[in-house]
Amino acid sequence: MLAMALGASSLYAQQQQFTIEEATIGLSTNLAQDQLSQLNWIPNQSSLFYTVKTGVDEALITQAMPSLTTDTLIKLSAINQSLFNRSALRSFPELQWINADQLYFALENHYFKLSKQADHHWEATPWQILPEQATNATVEPSTGQFAYTVGNNLFLINAEGKEQQITHDSDAAIVNGQSVHRQEFGIDRGIFFSPKGNYLAFYRMDQRMVEDYPLINWDETPATVHFTKYPFAGRASHEVSLGVYNPKTTQTVFLQTGEPKDHYLTCVTWSPDEKSIYIALLNREQNHLWLNQYDASSGRFIKTLFEETDPKYVQPLHELHFLPGKNDEFIWWSQRDGFMHLYRYNTAGKLLNQVTKGDWLVNELVGENASKKLLYITSSKESPMEKHSYTVQWETGKLERLDQDPGTHQVAVNTAGDFMLDTWSNDSTPRSIDVFNTKKSWKKRLLTSKNPLATYQRPKIENVTLHADDGTPLYGKLIYPTAFDASKKYPVIVYLYNGPNVQLLANSFPSSGNLWYEYMAQRGYIVFTMDGRGSSNRGLKFEQATFRQLGTVEMNDQMQGVNYLKSLPFVDASRMGIHGWSFGGFMTTSFMLRKPAVFKVGVAGGPVMDWKMYEVMYTERYMDTPQENPIGYEDANLLTKTGNLKGNLLLIHGTSDSTVVWQHSIKFLKQAIKTKTQVDYFVYPGYEHNVRGYDRVHLMQKISDYFDHYLKPED
């Protein structure tokens, strides 16, 4: 009897159903995989650090390699006592190392240091307080300088602790020290300290010529308007320059980057000796790049090292990586041979050698070993569905794989390049963390996560390879209903993005990639998702196949998936739904209007409806301007096609969306009224381009209910 009861209990445990909350945010809450918090290398050491719970307290731990000797640096309770005289912190904030004996953390605008004392114990002390309105704070740890913005101007607290105002622009349309070009081209900041901290470079963005765009705050009565600058495709764009500030002289020079002024300044890189700054200057057409060198003290243009052109577009994404101990040799990232690879140049502009090559691409450059002239990279060499770690000799190009397990690997290398930290998972393996020496003669498992989904009813998931009309392989996943019966017919939900710079599918845990797919599978749906041409990690030909015709090639590829689904005897082709967000929202709406007989139901979130209303940098890269490509823009314009709708379409938009502005869906509704087309609509007040946090549960419930209403599976 006891055995029967235990068996029944085990069976019940494996039939547990996901709640909508677990399906939406569970992977970051109660269903999160085990982790070693803040795990990484201490600078210039072969020791790791991470934080651990110790009863009611938390401790910062170090672990030396390969001895695995552990030590406690400091406990959270000691920090709370010395800094606040109370338990102000419940867990360690994000820690940043200054050197092996000092690190710091920030609490809003307050900065604190943890420092190793003469007796080897660690002490917490206040470090700096920035103004309450400070944003974009950037620390230069070796000199203790802080750069930050207040409003549209840039400030510095210098090494002596004195505040210096670097810019004095009274017009709010001129912005200093912030990201520019709407964070395209890999740009994620606007402040660049020189390697030794003697100078500060910064972006200055003049937006006075860009049109104002209103964003409404509905929380106030009456509602208030905030105007932002939005550069629409084919219209006026902003003008960017790069300033260099000398804290000792308090003088600023601007680099002579020339005209036209609406070109793009990317890949900003200081030379190791602080004498020069390198900028990849890209024309607005984005088909011609110049890598230029400028004198940091005068702003004078020195020379163009080399140029890159492409009949469609060039997309620089990475700063120069100077090789260790070299002021005159660097690594340059380029897709010039069709895949993102590494090239070694000298500062005279001479190509010394192509470091990596092949029909695969480099994903990351994560470290180096100076004595052996090795770079540590991750790449898609084994499969676009996986990511693995390698060493590559920067002179000979000799490549060697380091990890052994199939899946997706995130790696970090210590300063010397003799140890690697490898965090990985695959379809069937939750997070594992290994550390090994890069000779591959020693390895230790630090963590094996338990399976947080072990007690849940999981669907069968099948990897599918289809082919585009030109023979290109397309990778997808078919997720079966959990109580699958091959004699029945099931409704289908296709989830897609299929846009530039995004890949949905990978060999990682969980195998579905999204618990909402599994939630819908538990409710009796088949779920299908596939990365078509135009998406990332497959090389330039794959990505550029959609050039000047966004939405067309992608639909052709997704139709391969639709035809495959229709060929399955257990698919009910009369009950097919489609869902996507952002570019996926554009694709969803495109299908509902341009191929209206395919899907009965669509749910489109934050969709682009007319590419003429999207931003300059992204749109003109993939579509050229509306003036140059009127047919491509008109084919993709969904505002002219509302009358084609046959199925049920739910549009969802955030009212404060400054990426795909709310006007896209508002204009769509206006056209739907004109054509007497019925559309369902829901807005999220105050939300920008997506619904984050706990409110996302509300969003996913609404989407699930909409599919249930129109595609409900048979009992």
C-alpha positions in Angstrom: 0.0 0.0 0.0 2.8 2.4 0.9 4.6 1.7 -2.4 1.4 2.4 -4.3 0.9 5.6 -2.4 4.4 6.7 -3.1 4.0 5.9 -6.8 0.8 7.8 -7.0 2.5 10.8 -5.3 5.3 10.7 -7.7 3.0 10.5 -10.7 0.9 13.5 -9.3 4.1 15.5 -8.8 5.0 15.1 -12.5 1.5 16.3 -13.5 1.9 19.7 -11.9 0.5 22.5 -14.1 2.1 25.9 -14.6 0.2 28.8 -13.4 0.1 31.9 -15.7 2.4 33.6 -13.2 4.9 30.8 -13.4 4.6 30.6 -17.1 5.4 34.4 -17.3 8.0 35.2 -14.7 8.7 31.8 -13.1 12.1 31.4 -14.6 13.3 34.4 -12.7 11.3 33.7 -9.5 10.2 30.3 -8.0 11.4 28.3 -11.0 14.8 29.9 -11.4 17.8 27.6 -11.8 20.4 27.5 -9.1 23.1 30.1 -9.4 26.2 31.4 -7.7 25.4 35.0 -7.4 27.8 37.6 -8.9 30.3 34.8 -9.8 33.4 36.1 -11.6 37.1 36.5 -11.5 39.0 38.8 -9.2 41.3 41.1 -11.3 44.9 39.8 -11.8 44.2 36.7 -9.7 43.3 33.1 -10.3 40.5 33.4 -7.7 36.7 33.6 -8.1 34.3 35.5 -6.0 30.6 35.1 -5.4 28.1 35.7 -2.6 26.4 33.0 -0.6 23.6 32.8 2.0 24.9 31.9 5.5 21.8 31.4 7.6 20.2 34.8 8.0 23.3 36.5 6.7 25.1 36.7 3.4 28.8 36.5 2.7 31.2 37.5 0.0 33.4 34.4 -0.7 36.6 34.0 -2.7 37.8 30.6 -4.0 41.4 30.1 -5.3 42.1 27.9 -8.3 43.2 25.2 -8.6 43.4 24.6 -4.8 39.7 25.4 -4.3 40.6 27.1 -1.0 37.8 29.3 0.1 37.8 32.4 2.2 35.2 34.9 3.4 36.0 38.5 2.6 33.2 40.2 4.4 29.7 39.5 5.6 26.7 41.6 4.7 25.9 42.2 8.4 29.4 43.8 8.8 28.7 46.2 5.9 25.3 47.1 7.4 26.7 47.7 10.8 29.7 49.8 9.6 27.8 51.9 7.0 24.2 52.1 8.3 24.3 50.8 11.9 21.3 48.7 10.9 20.2 46.0 8.5 19.7 48.3 5.5 20.8 45.8 2.9 19.0 42.5 2.5 21.5 41.2 0.0 24.7 42.3 -1.7 24.3 45.0 -4.3 26.1 44.6 -7.6 29.9 44.6 -6.9 32.6 46.1 -9.1 36.3 45.5 -8.6 38.7 48.4 -8.6 41.7 46.1 -8.2 42.4 42.9 -6.3 42.2 44.8 -2.9 39.3 47.1 -3.5 35.8 47.0 -4.9 32.8 49.3 -4.8 29.0 49.3 -5.0 26.3 51.9 -5.5 23.0 52.5 -3.8 21.2 55.1 -6.0 23.6 58.1 -6.0 25.7 56.9 -3.0 28.9 55.0 -3.7 30.7 52.8 -1.1 34.1 51.0 -1.1 35.1 47.7 0.3 38.9 47.7 0.9 41.4 45.2 2.2 43.2 46.5 5.3 46.8 45.8 6.5 45.6 43.1 8.8 43.8 41.4 5.8 40.3 42.1 7.0 37.9 44.0 4.7 36.3 47.3 5.6 33.3 49.1 4.2 33.5 52.9 3.9 31.5 55.7 2.1 33.2 56.8 -1.1 31.2 59.4 -3.0 27.8 61.0 -3.2 26.6 62.2 -6.5 23.8 64.8 -7.0 20.3 63.5 -6.6 19.5 64.2 -10.2 22.7 62.5 -11.6 22.2 59.9 -14.3 24.5 58.0 -16.6 27.1 57.7 -13.8 30.5 56.3 -15.0 33.3 55.5 -12.6 37.0 55.7 -13.4 38.1 53.4 -10.6 41.9 53.8 -10.8 41.7 57.6 -10.2 38.5 57.7 -8.3 36.8 60.1 -10.8 33.1 60.1 -11.4 31.4 61.4 -14.6 27.7 61.9 -14.8 24.9 63.9 -16.4 22.4 66.2 -14.9 19.7 67.1 -17.4 21.5 67.4 -20.7 24.9 68.5 -19.4 28.0 66.6 -18.3 29.8 66.8 -15.0 32.9 65.4 -13.5 34.1 64.9 -9.9 37.9 64.9 -10.5 40.6 62.9 -8.6 40.8 65.7 -6.0 37.0 65.4 -5.3 36.1 68.7 -6.9 33.0 69.0 -9.2 33.6 70.3 -12.7 30.9 71.2 -15.1 32.1 70.1 -18.5 29.3 71.3 -20.7 27.0 74.3 -20.4 24.3 73.8 -23.0 21.1 75.7 -22.1 19.1 74.2 -25.0 17.7 70.8 -23.8 17.8 69.5 -27.4 21.6 69.4 -27.1 22.5 66.3 -25.1 25.9 65.5 -23.6 27.4 62.3 -22.2 24.5 60.0 -23.2 24.1 57.2 -25.7 23.5 58.4 -29.3 22.1 57.1 -32.5 19.3 55.5 -30.5 21.7 52.9 -29.3 22.3 51.3 -32.6 25.8 50.2 -33.8 26.5 48.6 -30.4 26.4 52.0 -28.6 25.4 51.7 -25.0 27.0 54.7 -23.3 28.2 58.3 -24.0 31.1 58.7 -21.6 34.6 57.3 -22.3 37.4 57.7 -19.8 40.9 57.3 -21.3 42.9 54.2 -20.2 44.8 56.0 -17.4 41.9 58.3 -16.5 43.7 61.5 -17.6 41.0 62.5 -20.1 37.3 62.1 -20.7 35.7 61.7 -24.1 32.0 62.1 -24.5 29.2 62.2 -27.1 27.5 65.5 -27.9 24.2 65.1 -29.7 22.5 68.0 -31.3 18.8 67.2 -31.8 17.5 70.7 -32.6 16.7 69.8 -36.2 14.8 66.6 -35.2 11.0 66.8 -34.9 9.4 66.8 -31.4 7.2 63.9 -30.6 4.6 64.0 -27.8 4.5 61.3 -25.1 1.4 61.6 -22.8 1.5 61.0 -19.0 -2.0 59.8 -18.2 -1.3 59.6 -14.4 -1.8 63.3 -13.9 -5.1 65.2 -14.3 -5.1 66.9 -16.7 -2.7 64.7 -18.6 0.7 66.2 -19.3 2.9 66.1 -22.4 6.6 65.2 -22.5 8.2 66.0 -25.9 11.0 63.7 -27.0 13.0 63.8 -30.2 12.1 61.1 -32.7 14.0 61.0 -36.0 11.7 59.3 -38.6 13.1 57.4 -41.6 13.8 59.7 -44.5 13.5 62.8 -42.3 16.0 65.0 -40.3 18.3 63.1 -38.1 20.4 64.3 -35.2 24.1 65.5 -35.5 26.7 63.9 -33.2 30.2 65.0 -32.3 32.8 63.7 -29.8 34.4 66.0 -27.2 37.6 65.4 -25.2 37.8 67.0 -21.8 41.1 67.6 -19.9 40.3 67.8 -16.1 43.7 69.5 -15.4 43.2 72.4 -17.9 39.3 72.2 -17.8 39.4 72.6 -21.6 37.4 70.7 -24.2 38.3 70.0 -27.8 36.0 68.4 -30.3 37.2 65.9 -32.9 37.2 67.2 -36.5 34.8 64.5 -37.8 33.7 66.6 -40.8 30.5 66.6 -42.8 27.8 65.7 -43.5 27.0 66.0 -39.9 24.2 63.4 -39.8 26.7 60.6 -40.2 27.2 58.1 -37.4 30.2 58.0 -35.0 30.6 54.5 -33.7 33.2 52.2 -32.1 34.8 55.0 -30.0 38.2 53.7 -28.8 41.1 55.3 -26.9 44.6 54.3 -27.9 46.5 52.7 -24.9 48.9 55.7 -24.7 45.9 58.2 -24.6 47.3 60.1 -27.5 44.6 59.2 -30.1 41.0 58.3 -30.4 39.7 56.0 -33.1 36.2 56.3 -34.5 34.3 54.2 -37.1 32.6 56.9 -39.1 29.6 55.5 -41.0 27.7 57.4 -43.6 23.9 57.9 -43.2 23.3 55.4 -46.0 25.2 52.9 -43.9 27.0 51.4 -46.8 30.4 53.0 -46.3 32.6 53.0 -43.2 35.9 54.8 -42.5 38.0 53.9 -39.5 39.6 57.2 -38.6 42.3 58.3 -36.2 42.1 61.6 -34.4 44.6 63.5 -32.2 43.1 63.5 -28.7 44.8 66.8 -27.6 43.8 68.9 -30.6 40.9 67.1 -32.2 42.8 67.0 -35.5 42.0 64.3 -38.0 45.2 62.2 -38.5 44.3 59.6 -41.1 41.9 56.9 -42.3 43.2 53.5 -41.5 40.9 51.6 -43.9 37.4 51.7 -45.4 34.7 49.1 -45.6 31.8 49.2 -48.1 28.8 46.9 -48.8 26.1 47.4 -51.5 23.4 46.8 -48.8 24.9 47.9 -45.4 27.8 47.8 -43.0 27.0 47.3 -39.4 29.9 48.1 -37.0 29.1 46.8 -33.5 32.5 46.6 -31.6 35.2 48.9 -30.4 38.8 48.2 -31.3 40.5 45.7 -29.1 44.2 46.6 -28.6 46.4 43.6 -28.1 48.1 43.3 -24.7 51.4 45.3 -24.5 50.8 46.7 -28.0 50.1 50.4 -28.7 50.1 49.7 -32.5 48.1 46.4 -33.0 44.4 45.8 -32.5 41.6 43.5 -33.4 38.8 44.7 -35.7 35.4 43.0 -36.0 34.0 42.8 -39.5 31.4 40.9 -41.6 33.3 41.7 -44.8 33.6 38.0 -45.8 29.9 37.3 -44.9 30.4 36.3 -41.3 31.4 38.3 -38.2 35.1 37.6 -37.8 38.2 39.0 -36.2 41.0 40.8 -38.1 44.4 42.0 -36.8 45.5 45.4 -38.0 48.3 47.8 -37.1 47.7 51.5 -36.5 49.2 52.3 -39.9 46.1 50.7 -41.3 47.8 47.5 -42.6 45.9 44.2 -42.4 48.3 41.8 -40.7 46.1 38.8 -40.9 42.5 37.5 -40.6 42.4 35.8 -37.2 39.2 33.8 -37.6 37.5 32.6 -40.8 34.8 30.1 -41.9 31.0 29.8 -42.4 30.3 30.7 -38.8 30.6 33.8 -36.7 32.4 35.0 -33.6 29.9 35.9 -30.8 32.2 37.4 -28.1 35.8 38.2 -27.4 36.1 37.3 -23.7 39.8 37.4 -22.8 43.4 36.9 -23.8 46.7 35.2 -22.9 49.4 37.6 -23.7 52.4 35.2 -23.4 50.8 32.7 -25.8 49.3 35.3 -28.1 45.8 33.8 -27.6 42.4 35.3 -27.8 39.4 33.6 -26.0 36.2 33.7 -28.0 32.8 32.2 -28.2 31.3 31.3 -31.5 28.6 29.5 -33.5 31.2 27.2 -35.2 29.5 23.9 -34.1 26.0 25.1 -34.8 24.0 28.3 -34.9 21.8 26.7 -32.2 24.9 26.5 -29.8 27.6 28.7 -28.5 31.0 27.3 -27.5 34.4 28.6 -26.2 37.7 28.6 -28.1 41.2 29.8 -28.1 42.5 31.3 -31.3 46.2 32.3 -31.9 46.1 35.9 -33.1 49.0 35.5 -35.5 48.4 32.0 -37.0 44.6 31.7 -36.6 45.0 28.3 -35.0 41.6 27.5 -33.3 41.0 25.1 -30.4 37.7 24.3 -28.7 37.8 24.5 -24.9 34.5 23.2 -23.6 33.2 19.7 -24.2 29.4 19.7 -23.5 26.8 20.4 -26.2 24.7 23.5 -25.5 25.0 27.2 -24.9 28.1 28.4 -23.0 28.7 31.7 -21.2 32.3 32.1 -20.3 34.7 34.3 -18.4 38.5 34.2 -18.4 40.8 35.4 -15.6 43.3 38.2 -16.3 46.2 36.0 -17.1 44.1 33.8 -19.4 45.0 30.5 -17.7 41.6 29.7 -16.2 38.1 29.8 -17.7 34.7 29.9 -15.9 32.0 28.1 -18.0 28.3 28.5 -17.3 26.3 26.3 -19.6 23.1 24.4 -20.2 21.4 22.5 -23.0 17.9 21.2 -23.8 18.0 18.5 -21.1 20.6 19.9 -18.7 19.8 22.9 -16.3 22.6 25.3 -15.5 26.0 23.8 -14.8 29.1 25.8 -13.8 32.5 24.5 -14.5 36.0 26.0 -14.0 39.0 24.6 -15.8 42.5 25.6 -16.8 42.9 26.5 -20.4 45.5 23.7 -20.9 42.4 21.4 -20.3 44.4 19.3 -17.8 42.2 20.3 -14.8 38.5 20.8 -14.4 36.1 21.2 -11.5 32.3 21.4 -11.4 31.2 24.3 -9.1 27.5 23.9 -9.5 24.9 21.5 -10.9 21.5 23.1 -10.7 18.6 20.9 -9.7 15.8 20.8 -12.3 13.2 23.4 -11.1 10.7 21.9 -13.6 11.0 18.3 -12.5 7.6 18.1 -10.9 5.8 19.7 -13.8 4.0 18.2 -16.7 6.3 18.9 -19.6 5.5 18.7 -23.3 7.4 16.8 -25.9 9.6 19.2 -27.8 10.9 18.3 -31.3 13.7 20.2 -33.2 12.6 20.8 -36.8 14.8 21.7 -39.8 12.9 23.1 -42.8 14.2 24.9 -45.9 13.6 28.3 -47.4 12.7 28.6 -51.1 16.5 29.0 -51.9 17.4 25.9 -49.9 18.6 27.7 -46.8 18.0 25.5 -43.7 15.6 27.0 -41.2 15.6 25.9 -37.5 12.4 25.5 -35.6 10.8 23.8 -32.6 7.5 21.9 -32.4 6.0 21.7 -29.0 3.3 19.1 -28.6 0.3 19.2 -26.3 1.2 17.6 -23.0 -1.7 15.0 -23.3 -0.9 14.4 -26.9 -3.1 11.9 -28.8 -2.1 11.3 -32.4 -5.7 10.5 -33.4 -6.9 14.0 -32.5 -6.5 17.4 -34.2 -5.1 20.3 -32.3 -5.1 24.1 -32.6 -1.7 25.7 -33.2 0.0 28.9 -32.0 2.9 30.2 -34.0 5.2 32.5 -32.0 7.7 34.5 -34.1 10.0 37.5 -34.2 12.1 36.9 -37.3 13.7 40.3 -37.3 17.3 41.6 -37.3 19.6 41.1 -34.4 17.4 38.5 -32.7 17.6 34.7 -32.5 14.8 32.9 -30.6 16.0 29.3 -30.7 19.1 27.8 -29.0 20.1 24.6 -27.4 19.6 25.8 -23.8 17.5 25.0 -20.8 14.5 24.8 -20.8 14.3 23.3 -24.2 11.1 25.2 -25.1 12.9 28.5 -24.5 9.7 30.0 -22.9 7.5 28.5 -20.2 4.4 30.2 -21.8 4.8 27.9 -24.7 4.6 25.0 -22.2 1.7 26.6 -20.4 -0.3 26.7 -23.7 0.8 23.1 -24.5 -0.7 22.1 -21.1 -3.9 23.7 -22.3 -4.1 21.6 -25.4 -2.2 23.7 -28.0 0.6 22.8 -30.4 3.2 25.7 -30.3 5.6 26.3 -33.2 8.5 28.8 -33.4 11.2 29.2 -36.1 14.0 31.7 -36.9 13.6 32.6 -40.6 15.9 34.6 -42.8 16.5 38.1 -41.5 17.2 37.0 -37.9 20.7 36.8 -36.4 23.6 34.4 -35.9 23.5 32.9 -39.4 25.7 35.3 -41.3 25.3 38.3 -43.6 23.5 36.6 -46.5 20.9 35.1 -44.2 20.3 38.5 -42.5 20.4 40.6 -45.7 17.9 38.5 -47.5 15.2 40.8 -46.3 16.9 44.0 -47.5 14.5 46.7 -48.8 11.5 44.3 -48.4 10.9 43.8 -44.7 8.1 41.4 -44.0 8.1 39.6 -47.4 11.0 37.1 -47.3 10.2 36.5 -43.6 6.6 35.6 -44.4 7.8 33.3 -47.2 10.0 31.5 -44.7 7.4 31.3 -42.0 5.0 29.9 -44.6 7.4 26.9 -44.8 6.6 26.4 -41.2 2.9 26.8 -41.8 3.0 24.2 -44.7 4.9 21.8 -42.5 2.3 22.2 -39.7 -0.6 21.6 -42.2 1.2 18.4 -43.4 0.9 16.9 -39.9 -2.2 14.8 -39.4 -2.8 16.0 -35.9 -2.9 19.7 -36.8 -6.2 21.5 -37.2 -5.4 23.9 -40.0 -8.7 25.8 -39.5 -7.6 26.7 -35.9 -4.2 28.4 -36.3 -3.1 31.4 -34.3 0.0 33.7 -34.5 1.6 35.9 -31.9 4.7 38.2 -31.8 5.9 41.5 -30.2 7.7 44.5 -31.8 9.1 43.1 -35.1 7.1 40.0 -34.3 4.1 42.2 -33.9 4.7 43.6 -37.3 5.0 40.1 -38.7 1.8 39.0 -36.9 -0.1 41.9 -38.4 1.5 41.4 -41.8 0.3 37.8 -41.8 -3.3 38.7 -40.8 -3.5 41.3 -43.6 -1.2 40.1 -46.4 -2.0 36.4 -46.0 -5.4 36.6 -44.4 -6.5 33.1 -45.1 -3.7 31.4 -43.1 -4.4 32.3 -39.4 -7.7 32.5 -37.7 -6.3 34.6 -34.7 -3.5 37.0 -34.3 -2.1 38.8 -31.3 0.3 41.6 -32.1 2.2 43.6 -29.5 4.0 46.9 -30.1 3.7 46.5 -33.9 5.3 48.7 -36.5 2.5 49.5 -39.0 4.3 51.8 -41.3 8.1 51.8 -41.6 8.1 55.5 -42.5 7.1 56.1 -38.9 10.1 54.2 -37.4 13.5 55.5 -36.5 16.2 56.5 -39.0 19.1 54.3 -38.0 17.3 50.9 -37.9 14.9 51.5 -40.8 17.2 53.0 -43.3 19.7 50.2 -42.7 17.2 47.6 -43.7 14.9 49.5 -46.1 16.9 52.5 -47.4 14.8 55.7 -47.2 11.1 56.0 -48.2 12.3 58.3 -51.0 14.7 55.7 -52.4 12.5 52.6 -51.9 8.8 53.6 -52.2 7.7 50.2 -53.4 9.3 48.4 -50.5 7.8 50.8 -48.0 4.3 50.5 -49.6 4.4 46.7 -49.7 5.2 46.7 -46.0 2.7 49.4 -45.1 0.0 47.8 -43.1 -2.1 50.9 -42.8 -3.3 50.5 -46.4 -4.3 46.8 -45.9 -6.8 46.9 -42.9 -9.7 45.9 -45.2 -8.0 42.5 -45.9 -8.5 41.3 -42.3 -10.6 38.1 -42.1 -9.6 36.6 -38.8 -9.6 38.0 -35.2 -6.8 40.4 -34.4 -5.9 41.8 -31.0 -3.5 44.7 -31.0 -1.6 45.6 -27.8 0.4 48.8 -27.2 2.1 50.7 -24.4 0.9 54.3 -24.3 4.4 55.7 -23.5 6.2 53.6 -26.2 9.1 55.7 -27.5 10.5 52.9 -29.7 7.4 52.0 -31.8 5.4 55.1 -31.0 1.7 54.6 -30.0 0.6 56.4 -33.2 1.3 53.2 -35.2 -1.6 51.3 -33.7 -3.8 54.5 -33.4 -3.5 55.2 -37.1 -4.2 51.5 -37.7 -7.5 51.8 -35.8 -8.4 54.9 -37.8 -7.9 53.0 -41.0 -9.8 50.0 -39.6 -12.8 52.3 -39.0 -12.6 53.6 -42.5 -12.6 50.1 -44.0 -15.3 48.9 -41.5 -12.9 46.4 -40.1 -13.4 45.1 -36.6 -10.2 44.9 -34.5 -9.7 44.2 -30.8 -7.4 46.5 -28.9 -5.8 46.9 -25.5 -3.4 49.4 -24.1 -1.0 49.4 -21.1 -1.0 52.9 -19.7 2.4 54.3 -18.9 4.3 51.4 -20.4 7.0 51.8 -23.0 7.8 49.2 -25.6 7.1 46.2 -23.5 5.2 45.2 -20.4 7.7 44.3 -17.7 7.6 43.1 -14.1 4.6 41.6 -12.5 2.2 43.4 -14.8 3.4 41.1 -17.5 1.3 38.4 -15.9 -1.7 40.4 -16.8 -0.5 40.7 -20.4 0.1 37.0 -20.9 -3.2 36.1 -19.3 -5.0 38.4 -21.8 -3.1 36.9 -24.7 -3.9 33.3 -23.5 -7.5 34.1 -23.0 -7.8 35.6 -26.5 -6.5 32.4 -28.0 -8.8 30.4 -25.8 -11.8 32.4 -26.9 -11.2 31.8 -30.6 -9.1 28.6 -30.8 -10.2 26.7 -27.6 -9.0 23.1 -27.8 -11.6 20.4 -27.7 -11.8 18.5 -24.4 
